[in-house]
Amino acid sequence: MKVYISADIEGVTGVTHWDEADRLKPDYNEFREQMTAEVSAACEGALLAGATEIWIKDAHASARNLIAARLPRHTHLIRGWSGHPFSMVQELDGSFHAMLMVGYHSRAGSGANPLAHTISGNIAGLKINGSYASELLMHVYTAAYVNVPLVFVSGDEGICEDATWLIPPIATVAVKRGVGDASINIHPHLAVDQIIERVQTALQDDISKCRLPLPEHFAVQITYRDHAMAHRASFFPGAVLEQPHTIGFESDDYFEVLRLFSFVL
């Protein structure tokens, strides 16, 4: 069994302030350790379920966060950003049996996480086919594009609820809940234990139940905090300026949507 893991940090237990997610700040190292522990837990659960090969995309900020020596030997770690439109799921293809997301967080505009955002702080809101989109939705559609089911998500309660609404059979571990600019978190060791258990269970279940049908058409709206960014992005081929802060884009091919994202987000 070949498994893919995409890992972020804002949905890791304890992470509450931007300083804790910034490798240049003194608070960062503690939470880099916990991000690594939660990803390692997902790997352990996958191995217990029979995985023989695991690929991990470090998908936060510099993409140089995970401590490689603390990951199992069966892993391939993707560090840095290649520039490919698959972004947070770079190298994902149809050879993988399943995908897991660890440390994911709620979308821009959500109150479920003090660090809720979508890709960057420049985005006030992103919609796909009329629904507000998180980084999870953006990348689960990429997984569907290559016919790989998303079977597990860990992160804040909001993103776990979104994942369950989208894919009812999915396994989740909610490690935190946002309350204004604060968060209520489960114990780091409990997060690790729960991730191991639920990843193993998810991969031993019928993963075909988690396959997400890909929409036949995509209508995208991106609202920027700065109207000048919307003006600039409106020159991307096919994009239109709908409002001073908002561009629109439509395509039947999700890869074209990903190409848009890679240039304008």
C-alpha positions as CSV (number, residue, x, y, z in Angstrom):
1,M,0.0,0.0,0.0
2,K,1.3,3.4,-1.0
3,V,0.2,6.4,1.1
4,Y,0.5,10.1,0.7
5,I,0.5,12.6,3.6
6,S,0.2,16.4,3.2
7,A,1.2,18.2,6.4
8,D,0.6,21.7,7.7
9,I,1.2,23.3,11.1
10,E,-1.7,25.6,12.0
11,G,-3.9,22.6,12.7
12,V,-1.4,21.0,15.0
13,T,-2.4,20.8,18.7
14,G,-1.2,23.9,20.7
15,V,-0.5,26.2,17.8
16,T,-2.3,29.4,18.5
17,H,-0.1,32.4,17.4
18,W,1.7,33.1,14.2
19,D,5.0,33.2,16.1
20,E,4.5,29.5,16.8
21,A,4.4,28.8,13.0
22,D,7.3,31.0,12.0
23,R,10.7,29.3,11.9
24,L,12.4,32.6,12.6
25,K,10.7,33.0,15.9
26,P,11.8,31.4,19.2
27,D,8.4,29.8,19.9
28,Y,8.6,27.8,16.7
29,N,10.8,24.9,17.7
30,E,8.3,23.4,20.2
31,F,5.6,23.3,17.6
32,R,7.9,22.0,14.8
33,E,8.5,19.1,17.2
34,Q,4.8,18.5,17.6
35,M,4.1,18.8,13.9
36,T,6.8,16.1,13.3
37,A,5.3,13.9,16.1
38,E,1.8,14.1,14.5
39,V,3.1,13.3,11.1
40,S,5.1,10.4,12.5
41,A,2.0,9.2,14.2
42,A,0.1,9.2,10.9
43,C,3.0,7.2,9.4
44,E,2.9,4.7,12.2
45,G,-0.8,4.2,11.8
46,A,-0.3,3.7,8.0
47,L,2.4,1.2,8.6
48,L,0.3,-0.7,11.1
49,A,-2.4,-0.8,8.4
50,G,0.0,-2.4,5.9
51,A,1.6,0.6,4.1
52,T,4.9,-0.3,2.4
53,E,5.6,3.2,1.0
54,I,4.8,6.6,2.4
55,W,5.4,10.0,0.8
56,I,5.1,13.2,2.8
57,K,4.7,16.7,1.6
58,D,5.9,19.3,4.1
59,A,3.3,21.9,3.1
60,H,3.8,24.8,5.6
61,A,5.5,28.1,4.7
62,S,9.1,27.3,3.7
63,A,8.1,23.6,3.5
64,R,11.2,23.0,5.6
65,N,9.6,22.2,9.0
66,L,9.6,18.4,9.6
67,I,12.5,16.8,11.3
68,A,13.4,14.1,8.8
69,A,15.4,11.8,11.2
70,R,12.3,11.4,13.4
71,L,10.2,10.0,10.5
72,P,10.0,6.2,9.8
73,R,12.5,4.8,7.3
74,H,9.7,3.9,4.9
75,T,9.1,7.6,4.1
76,H,10.0,9.9,1.2
77,L,10.0,13.6,2.4
78,I,9.2,16.4,-0.1
79,R,10.7,19.6,1.2
80,G,10.5,23.1,-0.4
81,W,8.3,24.3,-3.3
82,S,8.8,23.1,-6.8
83,G,6.4,25.5,-8.4
84,H,4.1,22.7,-9.7
85,P,0.4,23.6,-9.5
86,F,-0.3,20.6,-7.2
87,S,1.4,22.7,-4.5
88,M,0.6,21.2,-1.1
89,V,0.2,17.7,-2.7
90,Q,3.1,17.8,-5.1
91,E,4.0,14.4,-6.5
92,L,0.5,13.0,-5.8
93,D,-0.6,10.7,-8.6
94,G,-2.8,7.6,-9.3
95,S,-0.2,5.2,-7.9
96,F,-1.2,6.1,-4.4
97,H,-3.9,4.1,-2.6
98,A,-4.9,6.9,-0.2
99,M,-4.1,10.4,1.0
100,L,-4.0,11.7,4.6
101,M,-3.9,15.4,5.8
102,V,-2.2,16.3,9.1
103,G,-2.3,19.6,10.8
104,Y,-4.8,21.2,8.5
105,H,-6.8,24.3,9.5
106,S,-10.0,26.2,8.7
107,R,-10.4,28.6,5.8
108,A,-10.1,32.3,5.6
109,G,-13.2,33.9,7.2
110,S,-13.7,31.1,9.7
111,G,-13.6,31.6,13.5
112,A,-12.7,27.9,14.1
113,N,-8.9,28.7,14.4
114,P,-7.1,31.8,15.5
115,L,-4.8,31.2,12.4
116,A,-7.6,30.5,9.9
117,H,-6.6,31.4,6.4
118,T,-6.5,30.2,2.9
119,I,-3.0,30.0,1.4
120,S,-2.0,33.5,2.5
121,G,-3.2,36.5,4.5
122,N,-3.9,38.2,1.2
123,I,-7.1,36.3,0.6
124,A,-10.3,37.4,2.3
125,G,-12.3,34.6,0.8
126,L,-12.1,31.9,-1.9
127,K,-15.2,30.2,-3.4
128,I,-15.4,27.1,-5.6
129,N,-18.8,26.5,-7.2
130,G,-20.4,28.9,-4.7
131,S,-18.9,27.3,-1.5
132,Y,-16.2,28.8,0.6
133,A,-13.0,26.8,0.0
134,S,-10.3,25.8,2.5
135,E,-6.9,24.5,1.6
136,L,-8.4,21.0,2.3
137,L,-11.1,21.5,-0.4
138,M,-8.5,22.9,-2.9
139,H,-6.3,19.8,-2.5
140,V,-9.0,17.1,-2.1
141,Y,-10.2,18.1,-5.5
142,T,-6.6,17.6,-6.7
143,A,-6.7,14.1,-5.2
144,A,-10.0,13.4,-6.9
145,Y,-8.4,14.7,-10.2
146,V,-5.9,11.8,-10.0
147,N,-8.4,9.4,-8.4
148,V,-6.9,9.1,-4.9
149,P,-9.3,9.1,-1.9
150,L,-8.8,11.3,1.1
151,V,-9.4,9.0,4.1
152,F,-8.1,11.0,7.1
153,V,-7.8,14.5,8.4
154,S,-6.4,16.0,11.6
155,G,-6.6,19.6,12.6
156,D,-9.0,22.0,14.2
157,E,-12.7,21.1,14.8
158,G,-13.8,23.4,12.0
159,I,-11.8,21.7,9.3
160,C,-12.7,18.2,10.6
161,E,-16.4,19.2,10.4
162,D,-15.9,20.5,6.8
163,A,-14.1,17.2,5.9
164,T,-17.0,15.1,7.3
165,W,-19.6,17.2,5.5
166,L,-17.7,16.7,2.2
167,I,-16.8,13.0,2.7
168,P,-19.0,11.5,5.4
169,P,-17.0,8.2,6.0
170,I,-13.7,10.0,6.5
171,A,-11.8,9.5,9.7
172,T,-10.8,12.7,11.6
173,V,-9.0,13.8,14.8
174,A,-9.9,17.2,16.0
175,V,-7.0,18.3,18.2
176,K,-8.1,21.9,18.9
177,R,-11.0,24.4,18.9
178,G,-10.7,28.1,18.3
179,V,-12.3,30.7,20.6
180,G,-11.7,34.2,19.3
181,D,-7.9,34.7,19.4
182,A,-7.4,31.7,21.7
183,S,-7.5,27.9,21.2
184,I,-8.5,24.9,23.4
185,N,-6.2,22.0,22.7
186,I,-6.0,18.3,23.5
187,H,-2.8,17.0,25.1
188,P,0.1,16.5,22.5
189,H,0.5,12.8,23.5
190,L,-3.2,12.2,23.2
191,A,-3.2,13.8,19.7
192,V,-0.4,11.4,18.7
193,D,-2.2,8.3,20.1
194,Q,-5.5,9.2,18.4
195,I,-3.9,9.9,15.0
196,I,-2.1,6.5,15.1
197,E,-5.4,4.7,15.9
198,R,-7.6,6.5,13.4
199,V,-5.2,6.4,10.5
200,Q,-4.8,2.6,11.0
201,T,-8.6,2.1,11.1
202,A,-9.2,4.4,8.1
203,L,-6.7,2.6,5.9
204,Q,-8.0,-0.9,7.0
205,D,-11.6,0.2,6.1
206,D,-13.1,0.3,2.6
207,I,-11.2,3.4,1.3
208,S,-13.3,3.4,-1.9
209,K,-16.1,5.0,0.3
210,C,-14.0,8.1,0.6
211,R,-13.6,8.7,-3.2
212,L,-14.9,12.2,-4.0
213,P,-16.5,12.8,-7.4
214,L,-14.9,15.6,-9.2
215,P,-17.3,18.3,-10.4
216,E,-17.7,18.7,-14.1
217,H,-17.3,22.4,-14.0
218,F,-15.5,24.9,-11.8
219,A,-16.5,28.5,-11.1
220,V,-14.0,30.2,-8.9
221,Q,-14.2,33.6,-7.0
222,I,-11.2,35.0,-5.2
223,T,-11.7,38.0,-3.0
224,Y,-8.5,39.8,-1.9
225,R,-8.0,42.1,1.0
226,D,-6.2,44.6,-1.3
227,H,-8.1,45.7,-4.4
228,A,-4.8,46.2,-6.3
229,M,-4.1,42.5,-6.0
230,A,-7.4,41.7,-7.6
231,H,-6.7,44.2,-10.4
232,R,-3.3,42.5,-11.1
233,A,-4.8,39.0,-10.9
234,S,-7.6,39.9,-13.4
235,F,-5.0,39.8,-16.1
236,F,-4.5,36.0,-15.7
237,P,-5.8,34.4,-18.9
238,G,-9.5,33.7,-18.5
239,A,-9.9,35.7,-15.2
240,V,-12.3,38.6,-15.0
241,L,-12.5,41.5,-12.4
242,E,-16.0,41.1,-10.9
243,Q,-15.7,43.6,-8.1
244,P,-12.8,45.9,-7.0
245,H,-11.6,43.1,-4.6
246,T,-12.9,40.0,-6.5
247,I,-11.9,38.1,-9.6
248,G,-13.8,35.2,-11.3
249,F,-12.6,32.3,-13.3
250,E,-14.3,29.3,-14.9
251,S,-13.1,26.0,-16.4
252,D,-14.1,22.4,-16.9
253,D,-10.5,21.3,-16.2
254,Y,-9.4,21.4,-12.6
255,F,-5.8,21.6,-13.5
256,E,-6.5,25.0,-15.1
257,V,-8.0,26.1,-11.8
258,L,-4.8,24.9,-10.0
259,R,-2.7,26.8,-12.6
260,L,-4.7,29.9,-11.7
261,F,-4.1,29.3,-8.0
262,S,-0.4,28.9,-8.5
263,F,-0.1,32.4,-10.1
264,V,-2.7,34.5,-8.2
265,L,-2.9,33.3,-4.6
